[in-house]
Amino acid sequence: MKDTLQYLFREILRYQATIDERSVFPDAQALKALRVFEEPFPEGGTAPPELLSMLCKYGSPATVATTGGRYFGFVTGGTLPATVLAAMLAAVWDENGSMEGMSPLNAKLEQVTSKWLLDALDLPAQSAIGYVTGATMANFSALAAARFALLHRQDWDVGARGLFGAPPLRVIVGEEVHVSLLKALSLLGLGRERVLRVPVDDQGRMKADALPELDDRSILCLQSGNVNTGAFDPATRICQLARAAGTWIHVDGAFGLWARASATKRQLAEGLENADSWATDTHKWLNVPYDSGLVICRDPEYLKAAMSATAAYLLSSDRYDPFDFTPEMSRRARVIEVWAALKYLGRQGLRELIDRHCRLARQFAEGLRDAGFQILNEVVLNQVLVSFGSAERTRAIIDALQRDGTCWCGGTIWQGKAAMRISVSDWKTTEEEVTRSLSAIIKIAHKLG
Ligand SMILES: *Cc1c(COP(=O)(O)O)cnc(C)c1O
């Protein structure tokens, strides 16, 4: 074990030391070499040093270098060293996070970390948090709580009776709703097409004056941080209307919710504290390893009721059992890395991380605008949309940039227009990484004419 560990640590250090020099997306040779894994199920076993060396030799070069500071695709985030080290320890411990009786450590860290999170995000202090795999499951869990609550108020126990014959619920979303939220609705039997869609403005923000009539049989889903523009639905006004009507307000804030931890960006996310539930990721902007997200519910009893394995919900017990708040029972103690991120950063570090990424997004936008390209969004957060002219040209530049390997940006369509999307969310990204990436983008764009 000791020799293998030493070997592995050397390989890990080598990986991290060379991530800067390699192509961000694996090159053709590295991808081709993945064929080595194509073998029938082996009759005999393989010793750990041997199989680890196979992973290091063929796996490492084929990874997408999302942790190297120049991956700007989707909103992936990187991993803070403290969280990676904590995750390694967590793997050694192999704690089962389902119940306090199975891991008192996990239960303790969840309780403490939940208080920190509600403080950092400035959300109601009595809210419950479930540690789930990501924002998709967070949306799912929050909407399950909403479904339970609204039907419970109409004397319908959805846990026991399901939706068959239940009073109908309405779900209201913005035209720019994230697909994962629609997926959650479909999993919950609420239907991805049964939704009322509210028109949005040119940044993808819900138009408050275009809301349908609100009532206490409706779930209204707001978005904090549009995956293309980074824009926020105007929560203050909408929450006021929705709360007065008894509507359940849910917020999909997969990355945008973290704006609440920033002094300069906080105003974008103002009013969200009035919602009933929130979904966010920790594996995106908090730079925690996958899979890690949070479902946050103002009234813990509703989340508990929706997630409970038994029919004895609503009878609160004093014991803190994490599986009362998540769809899974057995699961890894994923709070360990969330705790490590917050303990490492502290309030100031978290604020600086968010602020720096927003500043670097502006650096990208200014650099590209100065080079003569069109920025399609108001760069309010960490997302930048750039057009290089025609759709063909924009796509050709994205392809060439991805092959070049200096950095990685993806393509998207924004309100009918092809664009390259830049998302700054890795702690390793500094001004230098942005400068280097900008010159690669501009050089490629000029070369393609
Ligand atoms: C990424 C994202 C999701 C889905 O999150 P996962 O962690 O991939 O499950 C949902 N909503 C928004 C706005 C996102 O950006």
Ligand as a Chemical Component Dictionary entry (heavy atoms), coordinates in Angstrom:
data_LIG
# 
_chem_comp.id                   LIG 
_chem_comp.type                 NON-POLYMER 
_chem_comp.pdbx_formal_charge   0 
_chem_comp.three_letter_code    LIG 
# 
loop_
_chem_comp_atom.comp_id 
_chem_comp_atom.atom_id 
_chem_comp_atom.alt_atom_id 
_chem_comp_atom.type_symbol 
_chem_comp_atom.charge 
_chem_comp_atom.model_Cartn_x 
_chem_comp_atom.model_Cartn_y 
_chem_comp_atom.model_Cartn_z 
_chem_comp_atom.pdbx_ordinal 
LIG C1 C1 C 0 -25.751 23.315 -14.440 1  
LIG C2 C2 C 0 -27.139 23.804 -14.209 2  
LIG C3 C3 C 0 -28.151 22.908 -13.803 3  
LIG C4 C4 C 0 -27.926 21.433 -13.679 4  
LIG O1 O1 O 0 -26.977 21.162 -12.698 5  
LIG P1 P1 P 0 -26.241 19.755 -12.576 6  
LIG O2 O2 O 0 -25.286 20.000 -11.480 7  
LIG O3 O3 O 0 -25.580 19.508 -13.900 8  
LIG O4 O4 O 0 -27.256 18.724 -12.256 9  
LIG C5 C5 C 0 -29.395 23.439 -13.530 10 
LIG N1 N1 N 0 -29.662 24.747 -13.680 11 
LIG C6 C6 C 0 -28.732 25.636 -14.098 12 
LIG C7 C7 C 0 -29.090 27.093 -14.229 13 
LIG C8 C8 C 0 -27.432 25.179 -14.375 14 
LIG O5 O5 O 0 -26.495 26.046 -14.764 15 
# 
loop_
_chem_comp_bond.comp_id 
_chem_comp_bond.atom_id_1 
_chem_comp_bond.atom_id_2 
_chem_comp_bond.value_order 
_chem_comp_bond.pdbx_ordinal 
LIG C1 C2 SING 1  
LIG C2 C3 SING 2  
LIG C2 C8 DOUB 3  
LIG C3 C4 SING 4  
LIG C3 C5 DOUB 5  
LIG C4 O1 SING 6  
LIG O1 P1 SING 7  
LIG P1 O2 DOUB 8  
LIG P1 O3 SING 9  
LIG P1 O4 SING 10 
LIG C5 N1 SING 11 
LIG N1 C6 DOUB 12 
LIG C6 C7 SING 13 
LIG C6 C8 SING 14 
LIG C8 O5 SING 15 
# 
